[in-house]
Amino acid sequence: MNEDLRGRLTKDGIRIYEDADFAGMRKAGQVAAQILDDIIPFIQTGATTGEIDAKITEMVTESGSTSATIGYKGYQHASCISVNHVVCHGIPGDKKLKEGDILNIDVTVIVDGWFGDTSRMYVAGKLPRKAERLIQVTHDSLMLGIEAAKPGNTFGDIGNAIQTYVESNRMSVVRDFCGHGLGRVFHAAPNVLHYGRAGTGATLEEGMFFTIEPMVNLGRPETKVLADDWTAVTRDKSLSAQFEHSIGITADGADIFTLSPGGKFHPTYL
């Protein structure tokens, strides 16, 4: 069998992987998560996002993995770095971090053919109070989404858990971007929405691999993509935050492939 096509497909076109495949995803996920642990000392006021990305590129090489994003649709960086009101897909460059800036760093690596995809929030200097609350709500919404990810539940249950919690905290969930299936490919079915009605959508089964990666705005949910065709920002310039884990569905819940090896997934855990 072509290794890219191992397992079976559900009626919704979602691949069901085999028990042995979980080990490959854990290994890839841990490489990506370790890089996000190791970049922490470089998140400082005055550092540029380009310098941070260059360090991540070195780390990818040193780990023996391959960047999934360098060369992807013409993209030339090993990370996306999204600062303040940038929702996602921020391109590293000459922008210097200022005191209180918050940023999401998203890294995807390939290890032995498996894709490890994760992102988390960081802060330059002292974390402002309103940003701290946004980051906490976003983090907790991801974990609530993961709690809902178990056999017999639906993808609508995941989205509903996230949306209900975020909106109860008077924040908004971005609708324009979503999580996705992955495994031996970067993006595959299903699209994992971070909003929706409980009980709707495809039913979760053991062996499904996908990301959950809610983007949460302090203001309204609308976004726009800038002229570079990558960078997405909030239309109202409000702060945005995102956390992402890659998971696999097991008999009784979810195996989180991208847990921080050092317990540093949240910026206030450092």
Secondary structure as a PSIPRED ss2 file (coil, helix, strand):
# PSIPRED VFORMAT (PSIPRED V4.0)

   1 M C   1.000  0.000  0.000
   2 N C   1.000  0.000  0.000
   3 E H   0.000  1.000  0.000
   4 D H   0.000  1.000  0.000
   5 L H   0.000  1.000  0.000
   6 R C   1.000  0.000  0.000
   7 G C   1.000  0.000  0.000
   8 R E   0.000  0.000  1.000
   9 L E   0.000  0.000  1.000
  10 T C   1.000  0.000  0.000
  11 K C   1.000  0.000  0.000
  12 D C   1.000  0.000  0.000
  13 G C   1.000  0.000  0.000
  14 I C   1.000  0.000  0.000
  15 R E   0.000  0.000  1.000
  16 I E   0.000  0.000  1.000
  17 Y C   1.000  0.000  0.000
  18 E C   1.000  0.000  0.000
  19 D C   1.000  0.000  0.000
  20 A C   1.000  0.000  0.000
  21 D H   0.000  1.000  0.000
  22 F H   0.000  1.000  0.000
  23 A H   0.000  1.000  0.000
  24 G H   0.000  1.000  0.000
  25 M H   0.000  1.000  0.000
  26 R H   0.000  1.000  0.000
  27 K H   0.000  1.000  0.000
  28 A H   0.000  1.000  0.000
  29 G H   0.000  1.000  0.000
  30 Q H   0.000  1.000  0.000
  31 V H   0.000  1.000  0.000
  32 A H   0.000  1.000  0.000
  33 A H   0.000  1.000  0.000
  34 Q H   0.000  1.000  0.000
  35 I H   0.000  1.000  0.000
  36 L H   0.000  1.000  0.000
  37 D H   0.000  1.000  0.000
  38 D H   0.000  1.000  0.000
  39 I C   1.000  0.000  0.000
  40 I H   0.000  1.000  0.000
  41 P H   0.000  1.000  0.000
  42 F H   0.000  1.000  0.000
  43 I C   1.000  0.000  0.000
  44 Q C   1.000  0.000  0.000
  45 T C   1.000  0.000  0.000
  46 G C   1.000  0.000  0.000
  47 A C   1.000  0.000  0.000
  48 T E   0.000  0.000  1.000
  49 T H   0.000  1.000  0.000
  50 G H   0.000  1.000  0.000
  51 E H   0.000  1.000  0.000
  52 I H   0.000  1.000  0.000
  53 D H   0.000  1.000  0.000
  54 A H   0.000  1.000  0.000
  55 K H   0.000  1.000  0.000
  56 I H   0.000  1.000  0.000
  57 T H   0.000  1.000  0.000
  58 E H   0.000  1.000  0.000
  59 M H   0.000  1.000  0.000
  60 V H   0.000  1.000  0.000
  61 T H   0.000  1.000  0.000
  62 E H   0.000  1.000  0.000
  63 S H   0.000  1.000  0.000
  64 G C   1.000  0.000  0.000
  65 S C   1.000  0.000  0.000
  66 T E   0.000  0.000  1.000
  67 S E   0.000  0.000  1.000
  68 A C   1.000  0.000  0.000
  69 T C   1.000  0.000  0.000
  70 I C   1.000  0.000  0.000
  71 G C   1.000  0.000  0.000
  72 Y H   0.000  1.000  0.000
  73 K H   0.000  1.000  0.000
  74 G H   0.000  1.000  0.000
  75 Y C   1.000  0.000  0.000
  76 Q C   1.000  0.000  0.000
  77 H C   1.000  0.000  0.000
  78 A C   1.000  0.000  0.000
  79 S C   1.000  0.000  0.000
  80 C E   0.000  0.000  1.000
  81 I E   0.000  0.000  1.000
  82 S E   0.000  0.000  1.000
  83 V E   0.000  0.000  1.000
  84 N C   1.000  0.000  0.000
  85 H C   1.000  0.000  0.000
  86 V E   0.000  0.000  1.000
  87 V E   0.000  0.000  1.000
  88 C E   0.000  0.000  1.000
  89 H C   1.000  0.000  0.000
  90 G C   1.000  0.000  0.000
  91 I C   1.000  0.000  0.000
  92 P C   1.000  0.000  0.000
  93 G C   1.000  0.000  0.000
  94 D C   1.000  0.000  0.000
  95 K C   1.000  0.000  0.000
  96 K E   0.000  0.000  1.000
  97 L C   1.000  0.000  0.000
  98 K C   1.000  0.000  0.000
  99 E C   1.000  0.000  0.000
 100 G C   1.000  0.000  0.000
 101 D C   1.000  0.000  0.000
 102 I E   0.000  0.000  1.000
 103 L E   0.000  0.000  1.000
 104 N E   0.000  0.000  1.000
 105 I E   0.000  0.000  1.000
 106 D E   0.000  0.000  1.000
 107 V E   0.000  0.000  1.000
 108 T E   0.000  0.000  1.000
 109 V E   0.000  0.000  1.000
 110 I E   0.000  0.000  1.000
 111 V E   0.000  0.000  1.000
 112 D C   1.000  0.000  0.000
 113 G C   1.000  0.000  0.000
 114 W E   0.000  0.000  1.000
 115 F E   0.000  0.000  1.000
 116 G E   0.000  0.000  1.000
 117 D E   0.000  0.000  1.000
 118 T E   0.000  0.000  1.000
 119 S E   0.000  0.000  1.000
 120 R E   0.000  0.000  1.000
 121 M E   0.000  0.000  1.000
 122 Y E   0.000  0.000  1.000
 123 V E   0.000  0.000  1.000
 124 A C   1.000  0.000  0.000
 125 G C   1.000  0.000  0.000
 126 K C   1.000  0.000  0.000
 127 L C   1.000  0.000  0.000
 128 P C   1.000  0.000  0.000
 129 R H   0.000  1.000  0.000
 130 K H   0.000  1.000  0.000
 131 A H   0.000  1.000  0.000
 132 E H   0.000  1.000  0.000
 133 R H   0.000  1.000  0.000
 134 L H   0.000  1.000  0.000
 135 I H   0.000  1.000  0.000
 136 Q H   0.000  1.000  0.000
 137 V H   0.000  1.000  0.000
 138 T H   0.000  1.000  0.000
 139 H H   0.000  1.000  0.000
 140 D H   0.000  1.000  0.000
 141 S H   0.000  1.000  0.000
 142 L H   0.000  1.000  0.000
 143 M H   0.000  1.000  0.000
 144 L H   0.000  1.000  0.000
 145 G H   0.000  1.000  0.000
 146 I H   0.000  1.000  0.000
 147 E H   0.000  1.000  0.000
 148 A C   1.000  0.000  0.000
 149 A C   1.000  0.000  0.000
 150 K C   1.000  0.000  0.000
 151 P C   1.000  0.000  0.000
 152 G C   1.000  0.000  0.000
 153 N C   1.000  0.000  0.000
 154 T E   0.000  0.000  1.000
 155 F H   0.000  1.000  0.000
 156 G H   0.000  1.000  0.000
 157 D H   0.000  1.000  0.000
 158 I H   0.000  1.000  0.000
 159 G H   0.000  1.000  0.000
 160 N H   0.000  1.000  0.000
 161 A H   0.000  1.000  0.000
 162 I H   0.000  1.000  0.000
 163 Q H   0.000  1.000  0.000
 164 T H   0.000  1.000  0.000
 165 Y H   0.000  1.000  0.000
 166 V H   0.000  1.000  0.000
 167 E H   0.000  1.000  0.000
 168 S H   0.000  1.000  0.000
 169 N C   1.000  0.000  0.000
 170 R C   1.000  0.000  0.000
 171 M C   1.000  0.000  0.000
 172 S E   0.000  0.000  1.000
 173 V E   0.000  0.000  1.000
 174 V C   1.000  0.000  0.000
 175 R C   1.000  0.000  0.000
 176 D C   1.000  0.000  0.000
 177 F C   1.000  0.000  0.000
 178 C C   1.000  0.000  0.000
 179 G E   0.000  0.000  1.000
 180 H E   0.000  0.000  1.000
 181 G E   0.000  0.000  1.000
 182 L C   1.000  0.000  0.000
 183 G C   1.000  0.000  0.000
 184 R C   1.000  0.000  0.000
 185 V C   1.000  0.000  0.000
 186 F C   1.000  0.000  0.000
 187 H C   1.000  0.000  0.000
 188 A E   0.000  0.000  1.000
 189 A E   0.000  0.000  1.000
 190 P E   0.000  0.000  1.000
 191 N E   0.000  0.000  1.000
 192 V E   0.000  0.000  1.000
 193 L C   1.000  0.000  0.000
 194 H C   1.000  0.000  0.000
 195 Y C   1.000  0.000  0.000
 196 G C   1.000  0.000  0.000
 197 R C   1.000  0.000  0.000
 198 A C   1.000  0.000  0.000
 199 G C   1.000  0.000  0.000
 200 T C   1.000  0.000  0.000
 201 G C   1.000  0.000  0.000
 202 A C   1.000  0.000  0.000
 203 T E   0.000  0.000  1.000
 204 L C   1.000  0.000  0.000
 205 E C   1.000  0.000  0.000
 206 E C   1.000  0.000  0.000
 207 G C   1.000  0.000  0.000
 208 M C   1.000  0.000  0.000
 209 F E   0.000  0.000  1.000
 210 F E   0.000  0.000  1.000
 211 T E   0.000  0.000  1.000
 212 I E   0.000  0.000  1.000
 213 E C   1.000  0.000  0.000
 214 P C   1.000  0.000  0.000
 215 M E   0.000  0.000  1.000
 216 V E   0.000  0.000  1.000
 217 N E   0.000  0.000  1.000
 218 L C   1.000  0.000  0.000
 219 G C   1.000  0.000  0.000
 220 R C   1.000  0.000  0.000
 221 P C   1.000  0.000  0.000
 222 E C   1.000  0.000  0.000
 223 T E   0.000  0.000  1.000
 224 K E   0.000  0.000  1.000
 225 V E   0.000  0.000  1.000
 226 L C   1.000  0.000  0.000
 227 A C   1.000  0.000  0.000
 228 D C   1.000  0.000  0.000
 229 D C   1.000  0.000  0.000
 230 W C   1.000  0.000  0.000
 231 T C   1.000  0.000  0.000
 232 A E   0.000  0.000  1.000
 233 V E   0.000  0.000  1.000
 234 T E   0.000  0.000  1.000
 235 R C   1.000  0.000  0.000
 236 D C   1.000  0.000  0.000
 237 K C   1.000  0.000  0.000
 238 S C   1.000  0.000  0.000
 239 L C   1.000  0.000  0.000
 240 S E   0.000  0.000  1.000
 241 A E   0.000  0.000  1.000
 242 Q E   0.000  0.000  1.000
 243 F C   1.000  0.000  0.000
 244 E E   0.000  0.000  1.000
 245 H E   0.000  0.000  1.000
 246 S E   0.000  0.000  1.000
 247 I E   0.000  0.000  1.000
 248 G E   0.000  0.000  1.000
 249 I E   0.000  0.000  1.000
 250 T E   0.000  0.000  1.000
 251 A C   1.000  0.000  0.000
 252 D C   1.000  0.000  0.000
 253 G E   0.000  0.000  1.000
 254 A E   0.000  0.000  1.000
 255 D E   0.000  0.000  1.000
 256 I E   0.000  0.000  1.000
 257 F C   1.000  0.000  0.000
 258 T C   1.000  0.000  0.000
 259 L C   1.000  0.000  0.000
 260 S C   1.000  0.000  0.000
 261 P C   1.000  0.000  0.000
 262 G C   1.000  0.000  0.000
 263 G C   1.000  0.000  0.000
 264 K C   1.000  0.000  0.000
 265 F C   1.000  0.000  0.000
 266 H C   1.000  0.000  0.000
 267 P H   0.000  1.000  0.000
 268 T H   0.000  1.000  0.000
 269 Y H   0.000  1.000  0.000
 270 L C   1.000  0.000  0.000
